[in-house]
Amino acid sequence: MIRRIINRLLGNDAKQKGKPRPGKRQANGEPVILGRSAHGIRRDAINDCALKTCESLADAGFKAFVVGGAVRDLMLGKKPKDFDVATDATPEEVRRLFRRSRIIGRRFRIVHVMCGRDTIEVTTFRAAGNLGGEEEDERPTDETGRILEDNIFGSQSEDAARRDFTVNALYYDPLREEIWDYHGGAEDCRKKILRMIGDPATRFREDPVRMLRAARFAAKLDFHIDPDTRKPVAELAPLLGNVPRARIFDEAVKLLMSGHALRGVHQLRAEGLHHGMLPLLDTILDDPQGKRFIEAGLKNTDQRIHEDKPASPAFLFASLLWPQVQRRWKAIEGAGEKPIPALFAAMDEVLDAQREQLAIPRRFDGMIKEVWALQPRFDYRSGVRPFRLLEHPRFRAGYDFLLIRVESGEVPEELGDWWTDFQDADDESRKAMLLAESGPKPKRRRRRRKSAGPDSAASTPADEFPAS
């Protein structure tokens, strides 16, 4: 507590001797330190659990900063989704300080500190490696240069150097309400520039997923990618083929669920990175009907996220893959298969083929297939079938998907309007809305009467009897 009070007093003393002047880049690895008047972030904007974590670490004699995306977002006037903390305490030292905590990870050993429902990710300052310099990097890598383990601890300046982009290398001290900026990230935030720390080609070889992150951040933040950062991407994009499919899937979900999926998908294609994540975009976006459908689906999800409505990755992937399903459905049906079996065969083919490129978890298959399988049922608006469809547990998702088909021009607007009115109407109104049965009714199979006598078995088809 005494240390905390001293820190606050020192932090509020603008004439503190030896303190770097705000706004001036420091030499010898020293940071630019920005006071509250320069950055505008107040302590009360920090998550209570993150604040408590920083205070506890400081009371124990350690450095502790809110770091990364949370600081960037607060500087941009956005509400952070997560708050991470960086410290000079080792994972074991952090673990001993917090009763409700646990060490996780292998490549990156981090500590999760729990406060009620909140979880704060606490990382130890790490050494940066050579970042394209001549010094030998001690971190183990594979044959492409991708880092396999990164648990070499270092100083705060080294930790800042190993972060990917300058805007993600900002450290906020909530006790003094200061930002420590080692690489000009605050200025890049103001100019809306995404710039790689160190040599971009080296950093992308270390972890090719950084190229996908560049596209995602540029779309999410409405930033321009620095030309030197963009330059090696075209040459190095094939390295994404060496990245585990599960990591690519995780990055795809982050992009698609960012609230800026539509811009993100176009950014991916503009950078030539979609081949490593969503290679199907070439086929879809070059087809006017497929492009309209995908853009309608992504826009719908972006809107739901901005309105704080629930959004599902499974629904998004159902939207992305639907144009392919339709093509295969028509091809299989054209080869002589009946419509519904053809649809189910097309579903399996498309999901199996996509799983080789993007590791969509099989737990998503159920919802994806149900949303697709419901679409033909919306064509039936007579008899009891509309009532049964309303009772289906995936009706709402199927209906939302139908509206995207309407918006893209795939099906008539009248069909979407009918289902909108039908679900909101009372029972009597619904009965009045039903369309007349069209076409001949299916013939009911007549049961043959069993003949009496010893010869009855011989005159009855074999399939009438249960197998013995």
C-alpha positions in Angstrom: 0.0 0.0 0.0 2.8 2.5 0.9 4.6 1.6 -2.3 1.4 2.3 -4.3 0.9 5.7 -2.6 4.5 6.7 -3.4 4.1 5.6 -7.0 1.0 7.7 -7.4 2.7 10.7 -5.9 5.7 10.3 -8.2 3.4 9.8 -11.2 1.6 13.0 -10.6 4.8 15.0 -10.2 5.3 16.4 -13.7 8.7 17.8 -12.7 10.1 14.5 -11.6 13.9 14.6 -12.0 15.2 12.4 -14.9 11.7 11.6 -16.2 11.7 11.4 -20.1 9.7 14.3 -21.7 6.4 13.2 -23.1 6.3 13.1 -26.9 10.0 12.7 -27.4 11.6 9.5 -28.7 14.2 8.3 -26.2 17.6 6.9 -27.1 19.2 3.6 -25.8 16.0 1.7 -25.7 14.3 4.1 -23.3 10.6 4.7 -23.8 8.6 7.8 -24.4 6.5 8.3 -21.3 3.1 10.0 -21.9 1.1 11.5 -19.1 -2.6 11.5 -18.9 -3.0 14.8 -20.6 -1.2 13.3 -23.6 -3.0 10.0 -23.9 -6.4 10.7 -22.2 -6.8 7.3 -20.5 -8.0 7.3 -16.9 -7.6 4.6 -14.3 -11.4 4.1 -14.0 -11.4 2.9 -17.7 -9.4 -0.1 -16.7 -11.1 -3.4 -15.8 -11.3 -3.8 -12.0 -9.6 -7.3 -12.1 -6.8 -5.9 -14.3 -6.4 -3.0 -11.9 -6.3 -5.2 -8.9 -3.7 -7.5 -10.6 -1.4 -4.6 -11.3 -1.8 -3.2 -7.8 -1.0 -6.5 -6.2 2.1 -7.0 -8.3 3.3 -3.5 -7.6 2.7 -4.0 -3.8 5.0 -7.1 -4.1 7.7 -5.0 -5.7 7.2 -5.9 -9.3 6.5 -3.8 -12.4 3.0 -4.3 -13.8 1.4 -2.7 -16.9 -1.9 -3.1 -18.8 -0.5 -3.9 -22.3 -1.4 -4.4 -25.9 -4.8 -4.2 -27.6 -6.5 -2.8 -24.5 -4.2 0.3 -24.4 -4.5 0.7 -28.2 -8.3 0.6 -28.1 -8.6 3.0 -25.2 -6.4 5.5 -27.1 -8.7 5.1 -30.1 -11.8 5.7 -28.0 -13.0 2.1 -28.2 -14.1 -0.3 -25.5 -11.5 -3.1 -25.1 -12.7 -6.7 -25.2 -9.9 -8.0 -23.0 -7.3 -6.6 -20.6 -3.9 -8.2 -20.5 -1.1 -7.5 -18.0 2.7 -7.7 -18.5 5.1 -7.9 -15.6 8.7 -8.6 -14.7 7.5 -11.3 -12.3 8.0 -14.9 -13.5 5.0 -17.1 -14.0 5.8 -18.9 -10.7 6.0 -15.6 -8.8 2.7 -14.5 -10.2 1.1 -17.8 -9.4 2.3 -17.5 -5.7 0.7 -14.0 -5.4 -2.8 -15.0 -6.5 -4.7 -17.8 -4.9 -7.1 -18.0 -7.9 -4.6 -18.4 -10.7 -3.1 -21.1 -12.9 -0.1 -21.4 -15.3 -1.0 -22.5 -18.8 0.7 -22.8 -22.2 3.8 -24.4 -23.6 5.1 -22.1 -26.3 4.1 -19.1 -24.2 3.8 -19.8 -20.5 1.3 -17.4 -19.0 -0.8 -17.0 -15.9 -4.6 -16.7 -15.8 -5.6 -14.7 -12.8 -9.4 -15.0 -11.9 -11.5 -12.4 -10.2 -15.1 -13.5 -10.1 -16.2 -14.0 -13.8 -13.2 -12.1 -15.1 -9.9 -13.7 -16.2 -6.8 -11.6 -16.7 -3.9 -13.0 -18.8 -0.6 -12.1 -17.1 2.6 -12.5 -19.2 6.2 -12.1 -18.1 8.4 -9.7 -20.1 10.2 -11.8 -22.8 13.4 -11.4 -24.7 12.9 -10.3 -28.3 15.3 -12.4 -30.3 17.3 -10.7 -33.1 14.3 -9.2 -35.0 16.4 -9.3 -38.2 19.7 -8.3 -36.7 23.0 -10.1 -36.6 22.7 -11.5 -33.0 21.8 -15.1 -32.7 18.2 -15.8 -31.7 18.2 -18.5 -29.0 14.5 -19.4 -29.4 13.9 -22.9 -31.1 12.4 -22.7 -34.5 11.4 -25.1 -37.3 13.0 -25.2 -40.8 10.9 -22.3 -42.0 11.9 -20.0 -39.0 8.6 -20.3 -37.2 9.1 -20.1 -33.4 8.4 -23.3 -31.5 9.0 -22.1 -28.0 9.3 -18.6 -26.5 9.8 -18.7 -22.8 13.1 -16.7 -22.6 12.4 -13.9 -20.2 13.9 -10.4 -20.6 13.4 -6.7 -19.9 10.5 -4.5 -20.7 12.2 -2.9 -23.7 13.0 -6.4 -25.0 9.4 -7.4 -24.5 8.2 -4.3 -26.4 10.5 -5.2 -29.3 9.2 -8.8 -29.6 5.6 -7.6 -30.0 4.2 -7.6 -33.5 3.0 -4.0 -34.3 3.9 -0.7 -32.8 0.3 0.0 -31.7 0.3 -3.2 -29.8 3.5 -2.4 -27.9 2.0 0.3 -25.6 2.3 -0.2 -21.8 -0.1 1.6 -19.5 0.8 2.0 -15.8 -2.6 2.4 -14.0 -1.0 3.6 -10.8 0.7 6.6 -12.4 -1.7 6.8 -15.3 1.2 6.8 -17.8 1.8 5.1 -21.2 5.3 3.8 -21.9 5.9 3.8 -25.6 9.1 2.2 -27.0 8.3 2.2 -30.8 6.1 5.2 -31.6 2.9 3.3 -31.3 1.0 6.2 -29.9 1.9 8.3 -32.9 0.9 5.4 -35.2 -2.4 5.2 -33.4 -3.1 8.9 -34.1 -2.1 8.5 -37.8 -3.9 5.1 -38.1 -0.9 3.3 -39.4 -0.2 -0.4 -38.8 3.6 -0.8 -38.7 5.6 -4.0 -37.9 8.3 -3.8 -35.2 11.7 -4.9 -36.6 12.3 -6.3 -40.0 8.9 -7.4 -41.4 10.2 -10.3 -43.5 12.0 -11.8 -40.5 9.0 -11.3 -38.2 6.6 -12.9 -40.7 8.9 -15.9 -41.1 9.0 -16.3 -37.3 5.2 -16.5 -37.3 3.3 -16.3 -40.6 0.0 -15.8 -38.8 1.2 -12.2 -38.2 0.3 -11.6 -41.9 -3.3 -12.6 -41.2 -3.2 -10.4 -38.0 -2.1 -7.4 -40.1 -5.1 -7.8 -42.4 -7.5 -8.3 -39.5 -6.2 -5.3 -37.6 -6.2 -3.1 -40.7 -9.9 -4.0 -41.3 -11.0 -3.9 -37.6 -9.2 -0.6 -36.8 -9.6 1.0 -40.3 -5.8 1.5 -40.4 -3.5 1.6 -43.4 -0.7 -1.0 -43.5 2.7 0.6 -43.6 4.3 0.0 -47.1 7.4 -1.6 -45.6 5.2 -3.9 -43.6 3.2 -4.9 -46.6 6.1 -5.4 -49.0 7.2 -8.9 -48.1 3.6 -10.3 -47.7 3.2 -11.4 -51.4 6.4 -13.4 -51.3 5.9 -14.9 -47.8 2.1 -15.7 -48.0 2.8 -19.4 -49.0 4.4 -19.9 -45.5 0.8 -20.0 -44.1 0.7 -23.5 -45.6 3.2 -24.6 -42.8 0.9 -23.3 -40.0 -1.3 -25.8 -38.2 -4.9 -25.6 -39.6 -6.3 -25.1 -36.1 -4.3 -21.8 -35.7 -5.6 -20.7 -39.1 -9.1 -21.5 -38.0 -8.7 -19.5 -34.8 -7.5 -16.5 -36.7 -10.4 -16.9 -39.2 -12.9 -16.8 -36.4 -11.3 -13.7 -34.9 -11.5 -12.0 -38.3 -15.1 -13.1 -39.0 -16.4 -12.3 -35.5 -14.6 -8.9 -35.3 -17.6 -6.9 -36.4 -15.7 -6.0 -39.5 -15.8 -9.3 -41.4 -16.9 -7.8 -44.7 -13.9 -5.4 -44.9 -11.7 -8.1 -43.4 -12.5 -10.6 -46.2 -11.8 -8.0 -48.9 -8.6 -7.0 -47.1 -7.5 -10.7 -47.1 -8.0 -11.0 -50.8 -6.4 -7.6 -51.5 -3.2 -8.9 -49.7 -3.4 -12.3 -51.4 -3.7 -14.0 -48.0 -7.0 -15.7 -48.6 -5.3 -18.7 -50.2 -3.9 -19.6 -46.8 -7.2 -19.0 -44.9 -10.2 -18.9 -47.2 -9.1 -20.0 -50.7 -12.8 -20.4 -51.7 -13.1 -16.6 -51.9 -11.7 -16.6 -55.4 -14.5 -18.8 -56.7 -17.2 -17.1 -54.7 -16.3 -13.4 -55.2 -15.8 -13.8 -58.9 -19.4 -15.1 -59.2 -21.9 -12.2 -59.0 -24.5 -14.3 -57.2 -22.0 -15.8 -54.8 -20.5 -12.4 -54.1 -23.9 -10.9 -53.3 -24.7 -13.8 -50.9 -21.4 -13.7 -49.1 -21.5 -9.9 -48.7 -25.1 -10.0 -47.4 -24.1 -12.8 -44.9 -21.0 -10.9 -43.6 -22.9 -7.6 -43.4 -25.7 -9.3 -41.4 -23.2 -10.7 -38.9 -21.3 -7.4 -38.6 -24.6 -5.7 -37.8 -25.5 -8.2 -35.2 -22.2 -7.8 -33.4 -22.4 -4.0 -33.5 -25.9 -4.3 -31.9 -24.6 -6.8 -29.2 -26.8 -9.6 -30.6 -25.6 -13.2 -30.5 -23.6 -14.3 -33.6 -22.3 -17.8 -34.3 -19.1 -18.9 -36.1 -21.1 -21.9 -37.4 -23.7 -19.7 -39.0 -20.9 -17.6 -40.6 -19.2 -20.7 -42.1 -22.6 -21.9 -43.3 -22.9 -18.6 -45.2 -19.4 -18.8 -46.6 -19.8 -22.4 -47.9 -23.4 -22.2 -49.1 -22.5 -21.1 -52.7 -20.3 -24.2 -53.0 -23.0 -26.4 -51.6 -25.5 -25.1 -54.1 -23.2 -25.8 -57.0 -22.5 -29.4 -55.9 -26.3 -29.8 -55.1 -27.2 -28.9 -58.6 -24.5 -31.1 -60.1 -25.4 -34.2 -58.1 -29.2 -33.6 -58.8 -28.4 -33.2 -62.5 -26.7 -36.6 -62.4 -30.0 -38.2 -61.5 -30.1 -38.1 -57.7 -33.3 -36.9 -56.0 -33.2 -33.4 -54.6 -32.9 -34.0 -50.8 -30.4 -36.9 -51.0 -28.4 -34.7 -53.5 -28.4 -31.8 -50.9 -27.1 -34.0 -48.1 -24.4 -35.5 -50.4 -23.4 -32.0 -51.4 -23.2 -31.0 -47.7 -20.8 -33.8 -46.8 -18.6 -33.2 -49.9 -18.1 -29.5 -49.2 -17.5 -29.9 -45.5 -15.0 -32.7 -46.1 -13.1 -30.7 -48.8 -13.0 -27.5 -46.7 -11.7 -29.4 -43.6 -8.5 -30.1 -45.5 -7.9 -26.3 -45.8 -9.5 -24.9 -42.7 -9.9 -27.0 -39.5 -13.6 -26.3 -38.9 -14.3 -28.3 -35.7 -16.8 -31.1 -36.2 -18.9 -29.7 -33.4 -20.0 -27.0 -35.8 -21.2 -29.6 -38.4 -24.6 -30.1 -36.7 -25.7 -26.5 -36.8 -24.2 -25.9 -40.3 -26.0 -28.9 -41.8 -29.3 -28.1 -40.0 -29.3 -24.5 -41.4 -28.7 -25.8 -44.9 -31.2 -28.7 -44.6 -34.0 -26.4 -43.5 -33.8 -24.2 -46.6 -35.9 -26.5 -48.9 -38.5 -26.7 -46.2 -39.2 -23.0 -46.5 -40.7 -23.6 -50.0 -43.6 -25.5 -48.5 -46.3 -23.2 -47.3 -49.4 -25.5 -47.1 -50.8 -28.2 -44.8 -49.0 -28.9 -41.5 -45.4 -28.4 -42.7 -45.1 -24.7 -41.9 -46.3 -25.3 -38.4 -43.8 -28.2 -37.9 -41.0 -26.0 -39.3 -41.8 -23.3 -36.7 -41.3 -25.8 -33.9 -37.8 -26.8 -35.2 -35.1 -25.8 -32.7 -33.0 -24.2 -35.5 -35.9 -22.4 -37.1 -34.6 -18.9 -36.2 -31.2 -19.6 -37.6 -32.7 -21.1 -40.7 -35.0 -18.1 -41.1 -32.1 -15.7 -40.7 -30.3 -17.6 -43.4 -33.4 -17.4 -45.6 -33.4 -13.6 -45.3 -29.8 -13.5 -46.5 -30.8 -15.6 -49.5 -33.6 -13.1 -50.1 -31.3 -10.1 -49.8 -28.8 -11.6 -52.3 -31.6 -12.2 -54.8 -31.3 -16.0 -54.6 -35.0 -16.4 -53.7 -38.0 -14.1 -54.1 -38.6 -11.4 -51.5 -42.2 -12.6 -51.2 -41.0 -15.9 -49.6 -39.1 -14.0 -46.9 -42.1 -11.7 -46.2 -44.5 -14.6 -46.0 -42.4 -16.4 -43.3 -41.8 -13.1 -41.4 -45.6 -12.6 -41.2 -46.4 -16.2 -40.6 -44.2 -16.6 -37.5 -45.6 -13.4 -36.0 -49.3 -14.2 -36.6 -51.8 -16.0 -34.3 -53.0 -19.5 -35.1 -56.2 -18.4 -37.0 -54.2 -15.9 -39.1 -51.6 -18.6 -39.9 -54.3 -21.0 -41.1 -55.7 -18.2 -43.4 -52.2 -17.6 -44.8 -51.6 -21.2 -45.9 -51.4 -21.8 -49.6 -53.6 -24.3 -51.4 -52.0 -27.7 -52.0 -50.5 -27.9 -55.4 -50.0 -31.0 -57.5 -51.2 -34.5 -56.9 -51.2 -35.8 -53.3 -48.7 -38.6 -52.7 -50.3 -42.0 -52.9 -50.7 -43.8 -49.6 -49.3 -47.3 -49.6 -52.1 -49.8 -49.1 -51.6 -52.7 -46.7 -52.4 -56.1 -48.1 -54.7 -58.2 -46.1 -53.3 -61.4 -44.8 -55.0 -64.5 -46.2 -56.1 -67.2 -43.8 -55.0 -70.8 -44.2 -51.8 -72.7 -44.6 -50.9 -71.0 -47.9 -51.2 -67.5 -46.5 -47.4 -67.1 -46.0 -46.7 -68.0 -49.6 -49.1 -65.3 -50.9 -47.7 -62.5 -48.8 -44.5 -60.5 -49.9 -41.4 -61.5 -48.0 -40.8 -57.9 -46.9 -44.0 -58.0 -44.8 -42.4 -60.3 -42.4 -39.7 -59.4 -39.8 -36.3 -60.9 -40.4 -35.7 -63.9 -38.2 
